[in-house]
Amino acid sequence: MALTLPLASPATASAVLGSAQAFVVLGASTVTNTGATTLQGDLGVYPGLAITGTGSSTLLGAMHKGDAVAQQAQADSLTAYNTLAALTPSQTLTGQDLGGLTLFAGTYFFASSAQLTGTLTLDAQNHPNAVFVFQIGSAFTSASNAVVNVINGNADDVYWQVGSAATLGTGTLFAGSVLADQSITLNTTAKILCGRALALHAAVTLDSNTLSNQCPTAGGTGGPVPEPATWALVGLALAVMPAGRLRRGPVTLHPAQKESA
């Protein structure tokens, strides 16, 4: 099913997140991790101070626990959340499962919860200003092995504004920045290979995940994001990529710095 919609038009969509763009995970109360998680981008929490489970994770970025950088990123996340929520919807999808849909650039509104089962295809149609915004009134949940596949454009211009909690099911391959009013949970091996998990008032919970804010076409004018079969290879590359290829070098967590869950 394809829905033809006009382009979404936040005036500065690529910069809507402000300083939060540098983060790949940002919690409010805590960030907790179990298992071998890889994070490419900054990791932070504010106003809480606890980030646990880093001993089993790989962080390719900086860590900010309750500091001024995390505070500013939370403020910018809240501004972005409100900006996205105020956009005029292009289409109301309340009651529809996102799985099986092919959507073009626009602002999609759910009055209450939203669900993704299967594959959602977002086609930017090679337009440099294509932006996808999902306004979700309450919770967002993806089923196990769900996929968000962005084609012909930049997956960094996909935003999920979630009114309560967001949960990505086991094995989900996701794209876009999730801004949740409450918590964000990534179940085992769920991946966000182009985007962020930004929780405004509660925790981010991770379990053997891969997250990156370094999108394959970030800052560009288009070009396809990897097809689902390629996502796993991209995730593997994050763990082995030489530091010289990263915008920010890896942070080595010495034993005294590591925390256990």
Secondary structure, DSSP 8 states (H G I E B T S, - for coil): -EE-------TTGGGTTGGGGGEEEEESSEEEEESS-EEESEEEESS--EEE-GGG-EEES-EEESSHHHHHHHHHHHHHHHHHHTS--SEE-TT-B-TT-EEESEEEEESS-EEE-SEEEEE-TT-TT--EEEEESS-EEE-TT-EEEEESS-GGGEEEEESS-EEE-TT-EEEEEEEESS-EEE-TT-EEEEEEEEESSS-EEEES-EEES--TTTTSS------HHHHHHHHHHHHH--GGGSSS------TTT----
